[in-house]
Amino acid sequence: MIPEIKSSHVGSFPLSHKDELIGKILNDLTRIGLDVPPYPQMRSFINMFLDPLAELGLLDKREDFFFSTPEKLLSNSVPEIRIPEAVKALDYIKRSKLNFKGLRGPVTGAFTLASRVYFTKDISKGLSATALANKRVLKDFFIPYVRSCIKFLSKLGYTHLFVDEPILGVITGRKNILFGYDKEDVEEALNFVFSDASGKIRGIHVCGVVSRNLFQILASIASLNIINFEFYDSRRNLKIIDAETLESGSKLLAPGVASSKKPIVEPVKEIKSLLNELMNATGGRIDLVSADCGFGGLGTGSGMEMYRIGLMKLRNIVKAIEELNT
């Protein structure tokens, strides 16, 4: 049975990283009727998870770049960290008695985190110079590290656990995956990171243009319930999805239906039209509708101005879903 469609948000907001804004954001999301909010992210989704490793001496941070060596990462035990925003958001929700249908807990994925840690000072070499090109480091350090973060959110009580893996859309082509990875590597990684989160809703977010190969890989992975792609700024993604693949893998699609880059507020009618197109393409297997990605990179105006625009985008998504659900 296809569930009633719910609204959600990928995670980030274009505001300064201040604890007092967590409550404001959650109150605003309650006011517009968002069903499954994330804990608000107001800092880089990369730095959130790599800064703690730098503080432990496992990485060297220079400006916004991270460096290490395979020896350093593999010779130390994988740390368990707290996610302060997640704790504070949950505390605020409980104290304020806010009522949501679920709570989304995003964690930046192992492939993406590894792609931002360089094993050489020469960053011009790109991804080939990062931990992503070292399968052992990915498997023995970054995958267990992300698993510990997912476990942390699961224990807190987050109901919808997501790994954000934008790099998978970059390295997965129509037939192959870069650096010698294959379907089994992706499947093993995701099954392991969610292995301590049984009974929860488990999803993956990949932004940008996605290959059909990646869609089919993710749709076949047992540990996933939901696949989150963008469709507003990447309409080509409509061509790679189909109802049969989703149904055979018992998956739902969480579509992005508003731009996370352009500071415009999409009309309800436009959002509803795209949702109807997606409903037809997926046989109605849709839930957790959001914008394409988080709003951390929305527009170039002031943070509060872009925040208000982001809220209006989410409000119109909520309205479009309400019309479809009635």
C-alpha positions in Angstrom: 0.0 0.0 0.0 1.4 3.4 -1.0 1.4 5.8 2.1 0.0 9.3 2.3 2.6 11.7 0.9 4.6 13.7 3.5 6.7 16.8 3.2 10.3 17.1 4.3 13.6 19.1 3.9 17.1 17.8 3.1 18.7 19.7 5.9 20.6 22.9 5.5 19.5 26.6 5.9 21.3 29.7 4.8 21.8 31.1 8.3 24.7 31.7 10.5 25.6 28.8 12.8 23.9 29.9 16.1 22.2 27.6 18.6 19.4 30.1 19.2 18.3 29.8 15.6 17.5 26.1 15.9 14.3 26.8 17.8 13.3 29.6 15.4 13.7 27.2 12.4 11.7 24.4 14.1 8.9 26.8 15.0 8.8 28.1 11.5 8.7 24.6 10.1 5.8 23.8 12.5 4.0 26.9 11.3 4.1 26.0 7.6 3.1 22.4 8.4 6.2 20.5 7.3 5.7 16.8 8.2 9.3 15.5 8.7 11.8 18.2 9.4 15.6 17.6 9.8 17.6 18.8 12.6 18.7 22.2 11.1 22.1 22.4 9.5 23.6 25.9 9.5 27.2 24.9 8.8 28.9 22.9 6.0 27.6 19.4 5.8 31.2 18.4 5.2 32.7 20.3 8.1 30.1 19.0 10.5 31.6 15.6 10.2 35.2 16.2 9.4 35.9 19.0 11.9 35.5 16.5 14.8 38.2 14.3 13.2 40.5 17.3 12.9 40.0 18.1 16.5 41.0 14.5 17.4 44.2 14.9 15.3 43.1 12.5 12.6 43.0 15.2 10.0 44.8 18.4 9.3 42.6 21.3 8.4 44.0 24.2 6.3 41.4 26.7 5.4 38.5 24.6 4.1 40.6 21.6 3.0 41.3 18.5 5.0 44.5 16.4 4.8 45.6 13.1 6.2 47.4 9.9 5.4 46.2 6.3 5.1 48.5 5.3 7.9 47.1 7.9 10.3 43.5 6.9 9.7 44.0 3.2 9.7 46.2 3.1 12.8 43.5 4.7 15.0 40.2 3.4 16.2 37.2 4.8 14.5 35.8 7.6 16.8 32.2 8.0 17.9 31.1 11.6 17.9 28.0 13.6 19.0 26.0 15.7 16.6 25.2 18.8 18.7 22.6 20.2 16.3 20.7 16.9 16.5 20.7 16.8 20.3 19.6 20.5 20.6 16.9 20.1 18.0 15.4 17.1 19.7 15.6 18.8 23.2 13.8 21.9 21.8 11.1 19.8 20.1 10.4 18.0 23.4 10.4 21.1 25.6 8.2 23.0 23.2 6.0 20.0 22.5 6.2 20.5 18.8 4.2 17.9 16.8 5.8 16.4 13.7 5.1 13.1 11.9 8.7 12.2 12.0 12.3 13.5 12.4 14.9 13.4 9.6 18.5 12.7 10.7 20.9 13.5 7.8 24.5 12.2 7.9 27.1 13.0 5.2 27.9 9.7 3.6 31.2 7.8 3.6 32.0 8.2 -0.1 31.4 11.9 0.1 33.4 12.5 3.2 36.3 10.4 1.8 36.2 12.6 -1.3 37.1 15.7 0.7 40.1 14.3 2.5 43.4 14.6 0.6 46.4 12.3 0.9 48.7 14.8 -0.9 49.3 18.6 -0.6 48.6 18.9 -4.3 44.8 19.3 -4.4 45.0 19.9 -8.2 45.0 16.2 -8.7 41.3 16.1 -7.7 39.5 13.1 -6.5 42.3 10.7 -7.4 44.3 12.3 -4.6 41.6 11.8 -1.9 40.7 9.0 0.4 37.9 8.1 -2.0 40.5 6.5 -4.3 41.7 4.2 -1.4 39.2 1.4 -1.0 40.8 0.2 2.3 40.5 3.6 4.0 36.9 4.0 2.8 36.0 0.5 4.0 37.9 0.4 7.3 37.6 4.0 8.4 34.9 6.2 6.7 32.1 3.6 6.4 32.4 2.6 10.1 32.6 6.3 11.1 29.3 7.1 9.3 27.8 4.0 10.8 28.6 5.4 14.3 26.9 8.7 13.4 23.8 6.9 12.1 23.7 4.8 15.3 23.9 8.0 17.3 20.9 9.5 15.6 19.0 6.3 15.8 19.5 6.1 19.6 18.3 9.7 20.0 15.1 8.8 18.3 15.3 10.2 14.8 12.8 8.2 12.7 14.1 8.9 9.1 17.8 8.3 8.8 19.5 9.6 5.7 23.0 9.5 4.2 23.8 12.4 1.9 26.0 11.1 -0.9 26.3 13.8 -3.7 29.6 12.3 -4.8 27.9 9.1 -5.9 26.2 11.0 -8.6 29.6 12.3 -9.8 31.5 9.0 -9.9 28.7 6.7 -11.1 28.3 6.6 -14.9 26.0 4.8 -17.2 28.0 1.5 -16.8 30.9 1.9 -14.4 31.9 3.6 -11.1 35.2 5.4 -10.8 38.2 4.1 -8.8 37.2 0.5 -9.4 34.1 0.5 -7.2 31.1 -1.6 -8.3 27.5 -2.2 -7.3 28.6 -4.6 -4.5 30.8 -2.0 -2.9 28.0 0.6 -2.7 25.6 -2.1 -1.4 28.0 -3.3 1.2 28.7 0.2 2.4 25.1 1.3 2.7 24.0 -2.0 4.3 26.8 -1.6 6.9 26.1 2.1 7.8 22.5 1.3 8.5 23.2 -2.0 10.2 22.5 -0.5 13.7 19.4 1.3 12.6 16.9 -1.6 12.2 13.2 -0.7 12.2 13.9 2.9 11.1 13.1 4.6 7.8 16.4 4.6 5.9 17.1 6.8 2.9 19.8 8.2 0.7 20.0 11.7 -0.9 22.0 12.3 -4.1 21.7 15.7 -5.8 22.4 16.7 -9.3 22.0 14.7 -12.5 21.9 10.9 -11.7 22.6 8.0 -14.1 20.1 5.2 -14.5 22.8 2.9 -13.4 23.0 4.6 -10.0 19.2 4.6 -9.7 19.1 0.8 -10.4 21.9 0.2 -7.9 20.2 2.1 -5.1 16.8 0.6 -5.8 18.2 -2.9 -5.3 19.9 -2.2 -1.9 17.9 -4.0 0.9 18.8 -1.5 3.7 17.2 1.4 1.9 13.6 2.4 2.0 13.7 5.8 0.2 15.7 7.3 -2.6 16.0 11.1 -2.7 16.8 12.7 -6.1 16.3 16.2 -7.4 13.9 16.9 -10.3 13.3 20.6 -10.5 16.7 21.8 -11.6 17.6 18.3 -13.1 14.5 17.4 -15.1 16.7 14.8 -16.9 16.3 12.6 -13.8 12.7 12.0 -14.8 14.0 9.8 -17.6 15.9 7.4 -15.4 13.2 6.4 -12.9 10.4 3.9 -13.4 7.7 2.3 -11.3 8.8 -1.3 -11.9 12.3 -0.8 -10.6 11.0 1.0 -7.4 8.3 -1.7 -6.8 10.7 -4.6 -7.3 13.1 -3.1 -4.8 10.3 -2.1 -2.4 11.4 1.6 -2.6 9.8 4.9 -2.5 11.1 8.0 -4.3 11.6 11.2 -2.3 11.6 13.8 -5.0 13.0 17.3 -5.0 10.4 19.6 -6.7 11.7 23.1 -6.1 15.0 24.7 -6.8 17.6 24.7 -4.0 19.7 27.2 -6.1 17.4 29.8 -7.5 15.9 32.4 -5.1 12.4 32.2 -6.6 9.3 30.8 -5.0 7.8 28.2 -7.3 3.9 28.5 -7.5 1.9 25.7 -6.0 0.5 24.9 -9.4 3.9 24.4 -10.9 5.0 22.1 -8.0 1.8 20.1 -8.2 2.3 19.7 -12.0 5.8 18.3 -11.4 4.5 16.0 -8.6 1.8 14.7 -10.9 4.4 13.9 -13.5 6.4 12.0 -10.9 3.4 10.2 -9.6 2.7 8.9 -13.1 6.3 7.9 -13.6 6.6 6.0 -10.3 3.1 4.5 -10.0 2.5 6.7 -7.0 5.5 5.5 -5.0 6.4 8.9 -3.6 7.0 10.2 -0.1 9.0 12.9 1.8 8.7 15.5 -0.9 11.3 18.3 -0.6 13.2 20.9 -2.5 16.1 19.5 -4.7 18.6 19.9 -1.9 19.2 21.9 1.2 19.1 25.7 1.1 22.7 26.3 2.2 23.6 27.5 -1.4 20.3 29.3 -2.1 20.9 32.5 -4.1 23.3 35.3 -3.2 21.3 37.6 -1.0 21.4 38.0 2.7 21.0 34.9 4.8 17.7 35.9 6.4 16.3 36.9 3.0 17.2 33.6 1.4 15.9 31.8 4.5 12.5 33.4 4.1 12.5 32.4 0.4 13.4 28.8 1.4 10.5 28.8 3.9 8.1 29.9 1.2 9.3 27.2 -1.1 8.6 24.6 1.6 5.3 26.2 2.4 4.2 25.8 -1.3 5.5 22.2 -1.3 3.3 21.5 1.7 0.3 23.1 0.0 0.8 21.1 -3.2 1.0 17.9 -1.2 -2.2 18.8 0.7 -4.0 19.2 -2.6 -2.7 15.9 -3.9 -3.6 14.0 -0.7 -7.2 15.3 -0.7 
